[in-house]
């Protein structure tokens, strides 16, 4: 049973380091105009696995009721969401540069 406790301690330590890494990531948010002058909000600067970025993108899209995608390690959301995205990302523990 001692081995299992050691493993649990190690997993807890790794998890706490993951949270620290999240807060150390500096994300930037900007908008670009795309086809027909439609705005797209771009969030970049992630140092995460692609699956984690996709999960964050999914949460953001649901929260704002908009479409979007993950492209080249960055999240692209349809529309100008610079007013709401920083707070949502800070709630998840990220450091955001606007």
C-alpha distances in whole Angstrom, upper triangle without the diagonal:
4,5,5,7,9,10,11,13,14,16,17,19,20,21,23,25,26,28,29,31,32,34,35,37,41,42,46,48,51,53,56,58,58,61,63,62,59,56,53,50,48,45,44,41,38,36,33,32,35,33,32,36,37,35,36,40,39,38,41,44,42,43,46,47,49,48,47,45,43,45,44,41,43,43,47,48,51,53,53,50,50,50,47,45,44,43,41,39,39,37,34,34,37,39,43,46,49
4,5,5,6,9,10,11,12,14,15,17,19,20,21,23,25,26,27,29,31,32,33,35,39,41,44,46,50,53,55,58,58,60,63,62,59,56,52,50,47,44,43,40,37,34,32,32,35,33,32,36,37,35,36,40,39,38,41,44,43,43,46,48,49,48,47,45,43,44,43,40,42,43,47,48,51,53,53,50,50,50,47,44,43,42,40,38,38,36,34,33,35,38,41,45,48
4,5,5,6,9,10,11,12,14,15,17,18,20,21,23,25,26,27,29,31,32,33,37,39,42,44,48,50,52,55,55,58,60,59,56,54,50,47,45,42,40,38,35,32,30,29,32,30,29,33,34,32,34,37,37,37,39,42,41,41,45,46,47,46,44,42,40,42,40,37,40,40,44,45,49,51,51,48,48,48,45,43,42,41,39,37,37,35,32,32,34,36,40,43,46
4,5,5,6,9,10,10,12,14,15,16,18,20,21,23,25,26,27,29,31,32,36,37,41,42,46,48,50,53,53,55,58,57,54,51,48,45,43,40,38,36,33,30,28,27,30,28,27,31,32,30,31,35,34,34,37,39,38,38,42,43,44,43,42,40,38,40,39,36,38,38,42,43,46,48,49,45,45,46,43,40,40,38,36,34,34,33,30,30,32,35,38,41,44
4,5,5,6,9,10,11,12,14,15,17,18,20,21,23,25,26,28,29,31,34,36,40,42,45,48,50,53,53,56,58,57,54,51,48,45,43,39,38,36,32,30,28,28,31,29,27,31,32,30,31,35,35,33,36,39,38,38,41,43,44,44,42,40,38,40,39,36,38,38,42,43,46,48,48,45,45,45,42,39,38,37,35,33,33,31,29,28,30,33,36,40,43
4,5,5,6,9,10,11,12,14,15,17,19,20,21,23,25,26,27,29,33,35,38,41,44,47,49,52,52,55,58,56,53,50,47,44,42,38,37,34,31,28,26,26,29,28,27,30,32,30,31,34,35,34,36,39,38,38,42,43,44,43,42,40,37,39,38,35,37,37,41,42,46,48,48,44,44,44,41,39,38,37,35,33,32,31,28,27,30,32,35,38,42
4,5,5,6,9,10,11,12,14,15,17,19,20,21,23,25,26,27,31,32,36,38,42,44,46,49,49,52,55,53,50,48,44,41,39,35,34,32,28,26,24,23,26,25,24,27,29,27,28,31,31,31,33,36,35,36,39,40,41,40,39,37,34,36,35,32,34,34,38,39,43,45,45,42,42,42,39,37,36,35,33,31,31,29,26,26,28,30,34,37,40
4,5,5,6,9,10,10,12,14,15,17,19,20,21,23,25,26,30,31,35,37,40,43,45,48,48,51,53,52,49,46,43,40,38,34,33,31,28,25,23,23,26,24,22,26,27,25,26,30,30,29,31,34,33,33,37,38,39,39,37,35,33,35,34,31,33,33,37,38,41,43,43,40,40,40,37,34,34,33,30,29,28,27,24,23,26,29,32,35,38
4,5,5,6,9,10,11,12,14,16,17,19,20,22,23,25,29,30,34,36,40,43,45,48,48,51,54,52,49,46,43,40,38,34,33,30,27,25,23,23,27,25,23,27,28,26,27,31,31,30,32,35,34,34,37,39,40,40,38,36,34,36,35,31,33,34,37,38,42,44,43,40,39,40,37,34,33,32,30,28,27,26,24,23,25,27,31,34,37
4,5,5,6,9,10,11,12,15,16,17,19,21,21,23,27,28,32,35,38,41,43,46,46,49,52,50,47,45,41,38,36,32,31,28,25,22,20,21,24,23,21,25,27,25,26,29,30,29,31,34,34,34,37,38,39,38,36,34,32,33,32,29,31,32,35,37,40,42,42,39,38,39,36,33,32,32,30,27,27,26,23,22,24,26,29,32,36
4,5,5,6,9,10,11,13,14,15,17,19,20,21,25,26,30,32,36,38,40,44,44,46,49,47,44,42,38,35,33,29,28,26,23,20,18,18,21,20,18,22,23,21,22,26,26,25,28,30,30,30,33,35,35,35,33,31,29,31,30,26,28,29,32,34,37,39,39,36,36,36,33,30,30,29,27,25,24,23,20,20,22,24,28,31,34
4,5,5,6,9,10,11,13,14,16,17,19,21,24,26,29,31,35,38,40,43,44,46,49,47,44,41,38,35,33,29,28,26,23,21,19,19,23,21,19,22,24,22,22,26,26,25,27,30,29,29,32,34,35,35,33,32,29,31,31,27,28,29,32,33,37,39,38,35,34,35,32,29,28,27,25,23,22,21,19,18,20,23,26,29,32
4,5,5,6,9,10,11,13,15,16,17,19,23,24,28,31,34,37,40,43,43,46,49,47,44,41,38,35,32,29,27,25,22,19,18,19,23,22,19,22,25,23,23,26,27,26,28,31,31,30,33,36,36,36,34,32,29,31,30,26,28,29,32,34,37,39,38,35,34,35,32,29,28,27,26,23,22,22,19,17,19,22,25,28,31
4,5,5,6,9,10,11,13,15,15,17,21,22,26,28,32,35,37,40,40,43,46,44,42,39,35,32,30,26,24,22,19,16,15,15,19,18,16,19,21,20,20,24,25,24,26,29,29,29,31,33,34,33,31,29,26,28,27,23,25,26,30,31,35,36,36,33,32,33,30,28,26,26,24,22,21,21,18,16,18,20,23,26,30
4,5,5,7,9,10,11,13,15,16,19,21,24,26,30,33,35,38,39,41,44,42,39,36,33,30,28,24,23,21,18,16,14,15,18,17,14,17,19,17,17,21,22,21,23,26,26,25,28,30,31,30,29,27,24,27,26,22,23,24,27,29,32,34,33,30,30,30,27,25,24,23,21,19,18,18,15,14,16,18,21,25,28
4,5,5,7,9,10,11,13,15,18,20,24,26,30,33,35,39,39,42,45,43,40,37,33,30,28,24,23,21,18,16,15,17,20,19,16,19,21,19,19,22,24,22,23,27,27,26,29,31,32,32,30,29,26,28,27,23,24,25,28,29,33,34,33,30,29,30,27,24,23,22,21,18,17,17,14,12,14,17,20,23,26
4,5,5,6,9,10,11,13,16,18,22,25,28,31,34,37,38,41,44,42,39,36,32,29,27,23,21,18,16,14,13,15,19,18,16,18,21,19,19,22,24,22,24,27,28,27,29,32,32,32,29,28,25,26,25,21,23,24,27,29,33,34,33,30,29,29,27,24,23,22,21,18,17,18,15,13,14,16,19,22,25
4,5,5,6,9,10,11,15,16,20,22,26,29,31,34,35,38,40,38,36,33,29,26,24,20,18,16,13,11,10,12,15,15,12,14,17,16,15,19,20,19,20,23,24,24,26,28,28,28,26,24,21,23,22,18,19,20,24,25,29,31,30,27,26,27,25,21,20,20,19,16,15,16,12,11,12,14,17,20,23
4,5,5,7,9,10,14,15,19,21,25,27,30,33,34,37,40,38,35,32,28,25,23,19,18,16,13,12,12,14,17,16,13,15,18,16,14,18,20,18,19,22,23,22,24,27,27,27,25,24,22,24,23,19,20,20,24,25,28,29,28,25,24,25,22,19,18,17,16,13,12,12,10,8,9,12,15,18,21
4,5,5,6,9,12,14,18,21,24,28,30,34,35,38,41,38,36,32,29,26,23,20,18,16,14,12,13,16,19,19,15,17,20,19,17,20,22,21,21,25,25,24,26,29,29,29,27,26,23,25,24,20,20,21,25,26,30,31,29,26,25,25,23,20,18,18,18,15,13,14,12,9,10,11,15,17,21
4,5,5,6,10,12,16,19,22,26,28,31,32,36,38,36,34,30,27,24,21,17,15,12,10,9,9,12,16,16,13,14,18,17,15,18,21,20,20,23,25,24,26,28,28,28,25,23,21,22,20,17,17,19,22,24,28,29,28,25,23,25,23,20,18,18,17,14,13,15,12,9,9,10,14,16,19
4,5,5,9,10,14,16,20,23,25,29,30,33,35,33,31,27,24,21,18,14,13,11,9,8,9,12,14,15,11,12,15,14,12,15,17,16,16,20,21,20,22,25,24,24,22,21,18,20,19,15,15,16,19,21,24,25,24,21,20,21,19,16,14,15,14,10,10,11,8,6,6,8,11,14,17
4,6,8,10,13,16,20,23,26,29,31,34,36,34,31,28,25,21,19,15,14,12,11,11,12,16,18,18,15,15,18,17,15,17,20,18,18,21,23,21,23,26,26,26,24,23,21,22,21,18,17,18,21,22,26,26,24,21,19,20,18,16,13,14,13,10,9,11,9,5,5,6,9,12,15
4,6,9,13,16,19,23,26,29,31,34,36,34,32,28,25,22,19,16,14,11,10,10,12,15,18,19,16,16,19,19,17,19,22,21,20,23,25,24,25,28,27,27,25,24,21,22,20,17,17,18,21,23,27,27,25,23,21,22,21,18,15,16,16,13,12,14,12,9,7,7,10,12,16
4,6,10,13,16,20,22,26,27,31,33,30,28,25,22,18,16,12,10,7,7,7,9,13,15,17,14,13,16,17,14,16,19,18,17,21,23,22,23,25,25,24,22,20,18,18,17,13,13,15,18,20,23,24,22,20,18,20,19,15,13,15,15,11,11,14,12,9,6,6,8,10,14
4,7,10,13,17,20,23,25,29,31,28,26,23,20,16,14,10,9,6,8,9,12,16,17,19,16,14,18,18,15,16,20,19,17,21,23,21,22,25,24,24,21,20,18,18,17,14,13,14,17,19,22,22,20,18,16,17,17,14,11,14,14,11,11,14,13,11,7,5,6,7,10
4,7,10,14,16,20,21,25,27,25,23,19,16,13,10,7,6,5,7,9,12,15,15,17,15,12,15,16,13,13,17,16,14,17,20,19,19,21,20,20,17,17,15,15,15,12,10,11,13,15,18,18,17,15,12,15,14,11,9,12,12,9,10,13,12,11,7,6,5,6,8
4,7,10,13,17,19,22,24,21,20,16,14,10,8,6,5,6,9,12,15,18,17,20,17,14,17,18,15,14,18,18,15,17,20,19,18,21,19,19,17,16,15,15,15,13,10,11,12,14,16,16,14,13,10,13,13,10,9,13,13,11,12,15,15,14,10,9,6,5,6
4,7,10,14,16,20,21,18,16,13,10,7,6,5,7,9,11,15,17,19,18,20,18,15,16,18,14,13,17,16,13,15,18,17,15,18,16,17,14,15,14,15,15,13,10,10,10,11,13,13,10,9,7,10,11,8,8,11,12,10,12,15,15,15,12,11,8,7,6
4,7,10,13,17,18,15,14,10,8,6,5,7,9,12,14,18,19,22,20,22,21,17,18,20,17,15,18,19,15,16,20,18,16,19,16,16,14,15,15,15,16,15,11,11,10,11,12,11,9,9,7,11,12,10,11,14,15,14,16,19,19,19,16,15,11,10,7
4,7,9,13,14,11,10,6,5,4,6,9,11,15,17,20,22,23,22,23,22,18,19,21,18,16,19,19,15,16,19,18,16,17,15,15,13,14,15,15,16,16,13,11,9,9,10,8,7,8,8,11,13,12,13,16,17,16,18,21,21,22,19,18,15,13,11
4,6,10,12,9,8,6,5,7,8,11,13,16,19,22,23,25,22,24,24,20,20,23,20,17,20,21,18,17,21,21,18,19,16,15,13,14,15,14,16,17,13,13,10,10,10,9,9,11,11,15,16,15,17,20,20,19,22,24,24,25,22,21,18,16,14
4,7,8,5,5,5,6,9,11,14,16,20,22,25,26,27,25,27,26,23,22,25,23,19,22,23,20,19,22,22,19,19,16,15,14,16,17,16,18,19,16,15,12,12,10,9,10,13,13,17,18,17,19,23,22,22,25,27,27,28,25,25,21,20,17
4,6,5,5,6,7,10,12,15,17,21,22,26,26,27,24,26,26,22,22,24,23,19,21,23,20,18,22,22,19,19,16,14,13,14,16,15,17,19,16,15,11,12,10,10,12,15,16,19,20,19,21,24,24,24,27,29,28,30,27,27,23,22,20
4,5,6,9,10,14,15,19,21,24,26,29,29,29,26,28,28,25,24,26,25,21,23,25,22,20,23,24,21,21,17,15,15,16,18,17,19,21,19,18,14,14,11,12,14,17,19,22,23,22,25,28,27,27,30,32,31,33,30,30,27,26,24
4,5,9,11,15,17,21,23,27,28,32,32,33,29,31,31,27,26,29,27,24,25,27,24,21,24,25,22,21,18,17,17,18,21,20,23,25,22,20,17,16,13,12,14,18,20,22,23,23,26,28,28,28,31,33,33,35,32,32,29,28,25
4,6,9,13,15,19,21,25,27,30,31,31,29,30,30,26,26,28,26,23,24,26,22,21,24,24,20,20,17,16,16,18,20,20,22,24,20,19,15,14,12,10,11,15,17,19,21,21,23,26,25,26,29,30,31,32,30,29,26,24,22
4,7,10,13,16,19,23,24,28,28,29,26,27,27,23,22,24,23,19,21,22,19,17,20,20,17,16,13,13,13,15,18,18,20,21,18,16,12,11,8,7,9,12,14,17,18,18,20,23,22,23,26,27,28,29,27,27,24,23,20
4,7,10,13,16,20,21,25,25,27,24,25,25,21,21,22,20,17,19,20,16,15,18,18,15,15,12,12,12,14,16,16,19,19,16,14,10,9,7,5,6,9,11,13,15,14,17,19,19,20,22,24,24,26,23,23,20,19,16
4,6,10,13,16,18,21,22,23,20,21,21,17,17,19,17,14,16,17,14,13,16,16,13,14,11,10,9,11,12,13,15,16,12,10,6,6,5,5,6,8,10,13,14,12,15,18,17,17,20,22,22,23,21,21,18,17,15
4,7,10,14,15,19,19,21,19,20,19,15,15,17,14,12,14,15,11,11,15,14,12,14,11,11,9,11,12,12,15,14,10,8,6,5,6,6,5,6,7,10,11,9,11,14,14,13,16,18,18,20,17,17,14,14,12
4,6,10,12,15,16,18,16,18,16,13,14,16,13,11,14,15,12,12,16,16,14,16,13,12,10,10,10,10,11,11,7,6,5,6,9,10,9,9,9,13,13,10,11,15,14,13,16,18,17,18,15,15,12,12,11
4,7,8,12,13,15,14,16,14,10,12,14,11,9,13,13,11,12,16,15,14,17,14,14,11,11,10,10,11,9,6,5,7,8,12,12,12,10,9,13,12,9,9,13,12,10,13,15,14,15,12,12,9,10,10
4,6,9,11,13,12,15,13,10,13,14,12,11,15,16,14,15,19,18,18,20,18,17,14,12,10,10,9,7,5,7,9,12,15,16,15,14,13,16,15,12,12,15,14,12,14,17,15,15,12,12,10,10,11
4,7,9,12,12,15,13,11,14,15,13,13,17,17,16,18,21,21,21,23,21,20,17,15,12,12,11,8,7,10,12,15,18,20,18,17,15,18,18,14,13,16,16,12,14,17,15,14,10,10,9,10,12
4,6,9,9,12,10,7,11,12,10,11,15,15,14,17,19,19,20,22,21,20,16,14,11,12,10,7,7,9,13,15,19,20,20,18,17,19,18,14,14,16,15,11,13,15,13,12,9,11,11,12,15
4,7,9,12,10,9,13,14,13,14,17,18,17,20,22,22,23,25,24,23,19,17,14,14,12,8,10,12,16,19,22,24,24,22,21,23,22,18,17,19,18,14,16,17,14,13,11,12,13,15,18
4,6,8,6,6,10,11,10,12,15,15,16,18,20,21,22,24,23,21,18,16,12,13,12,8,10,12,16,18,22,24,24,22,22,24,22,18,18,19,17,14,16,17,13,13,12,14,15,17,20
4,5,5,7,9,10,11,13,14,16,17,19,20,21,23,24,23,21,18,15,12,13,12,9,11,13,17,19,22,25,26,24,24,26,24,20,20,22,19,16,19,19,16,16,15,18,19,21,23
4,5,5,6,9,10,10,12,14,15,16,18,20,21,22,20,18,15,12,9,10,9,7,9,11,14,16,20,23,23,22,22,25,23,19,20,22,19,17,19,20,17,18,16,19,19,21,23
4,5,5,6,9,10,10,12,14,15,17,18,20,21,20,18,15,12,10,12,12,10,12,12,15,17,20,23,24,22,23,25,23,19,21,22,18,16,19,19,16,17,17,20,20,23,24
4,5,5,6,9,10,11,12,14,15,17,19,20,19,18,15,13,11,13,13,10,11,11,15,16,20,22,23,21,21,23,20,17,18,18,15,13,16,16,12,14,13,16,17,20,22
4,5,5,6,9,10,11,12,14,15,17,18,17,15,12,10,7,10,10,7,8,7,11,13,16,19,20,18,18,20,18,14,15,17,14,12,15,15,12,14,12,15,15,18,19
4,5,5,6,9,10,10,12,14,15,16,15,13,10,8,6,10,11,9,9,8,11,12,15,18,19,18,19,21,18,15,17,18,15,14,17,17,14,16,15,18,18,20,21
4,5,5,6,9,10,11,12,14,15,15,14,12,11,10,13,15,12,12,10,13,14,17,19,20,18,19,21,18,15,16,17,13,12,16,15,12,15,14,18,18,21,22
4,5,5,6,9,10,11,12,14,14,13,11,11,10,13,15,12,11,9,11,12,15,17,18,15,16,17,14,11,13,13,10,9,12,12,9,12,11,14,14,17,18
4,5,5,6,9,10,11,12,10,10,8,7,7,11,13,11,9,6,8,8,12,14,15,13,15,16,14,11,13,14,11,10,14,14,12,15,14,16,15,18,18
4,5,5,6,9,10,10,10,9,8,9,9,13,16,14,13,10,11,10,13,15,17,15,17,18,15,13,15,16,12,12,16,15,13,17,16,19,18,21,21
4,6,5,6,9,10,11,11,11,12,12,16,18,16,14,11,13,11,14,16,17,14,16,16,13,11,13,13,9,10,13,12,10,14,14,17,17,20,20
4,5,5,6,8,8,9,9,11,12,15,17,15,13,9,10,8,11,12,13,10,12,13,10,7,11,11,7,9,12,11,11,14,13,16,15,17,17
4,6,5,6,5,6,7,9,11,15,18,16,14,10,10,7,9,11,12,10,13,14,11,10,14,14,11,12,16,15,14,18,17,19,18,20,19
4,5,5,7,9,10,12,14,18,21,19,17,13,14,11,12,14,15,13,16,16,13,12,15,15,11,13,17,15,15,18,18,21,20,22,22
4,6,8,11,12,14,16,20,22,20,18,14,14,12,13,13,14,11,14,13,10,9,13,12,9,11,14,12,13,16,17,19,18,20,19
4,6,9,11,14,16,19,22,20,17,14,13,9,10,10,11,8,11,11,8,9,12,12,10,12,15,15,15,18,18,20,18,20,18
4,7,10,13,16,19,22,21,19,15,14,10,10,10,12,11,14,14,12,12,16,16,13,16,19,18,18,22,21,23,21,23,22
4,7,10,13,16,20,19,16,12,10,7,6,8,10,10,13,14,12,12,16,16,14,16,19,19,19,22,21,23,21,22,20
4,7,11,13,17,17,14,11,9,6,5,9,12,12,15,17,15,14,17,19,16,17,21,21,20,23,22,23,21,23,21
4,7,10,13,13,11,7,5,4,5,9,12,12,14,17,15,13,16,18,16,16,20,20,19,21,20,21,19,21,20
4,6,10,10,8,6,5,7,9,12,14,14,16,19,17,15,17,20,17,16,20,21,19,21,19,21,19,21,20
4,7,6,6,5,6,9,12,15,16,16,17,20,18,15,17,20,17,15,19,20,18,20,18,19,18,19,20
4,6,5,6,7,11,13,16,17,17,18,22,21,17,19,22,20,18,21,23,21,22,19,21,19,20,20
4,6,8,10,14,16,19,20,20,20,23,23,19,20,23,21,19,22,24,21,22,19,20,19,20,20
4,7,10,13,16,19,19,19,19,22,20,17,18,20,18,16,19,20,18,18,16,17,16,17,18
4,7,10,13,15,16,15,15,18,17,14,15,18,16,13,17,18,16,17,14,15,14,15,15
4,6,10,12,13,12,13,16,14,11,13,16,13,12,15,17,15,17,14,16,14,15,15
4,7,9,10,10,12,15,14,11,14,17,15,14,18,19,18,20,17,18,16,16,15
4,6,8,8,10,13,12,10,13,15,13,14,17,18,17,20,18,19,16,17,16
4,7,8,11,14,13,12,15,18,16,17,20,21,21,23,21,22,19,20,18
4,6,9,11,11,11,15,17,16,17,20,21,21,23,21,22,19,19,16
4,6,8,9,10,12,14,14,15,18,19,20,22,20,20,16,16,13
4,5,6,6,9,11,11,12,14,16,17,19,17,17,14,14,12
4,6,6,7,9,11,11,13,15,16,17,15,15,11,11,8
4,6,7,8,10,12,13,14,16,17,16,15,12,12,10
4,6,6,7,9,10,11,13,15,14,14,12,13,11
4,6,5,6,9,10,11,13,11,12,9,11,10
4,6,5,6,9,10,11,9,9,6,8,8
4,5,5,6,9,10,9,10,9,11,11
4,6,5,7,9,9,11,10,13,13
4,5,5,7,6,8,7,11,12
4,5,5,5,6,7,10,12
4,5,7,10,11,14,15
4,6,9,11,15,16
4,7,9,13,15
4,6,10,12
4,7,10
4,6
4
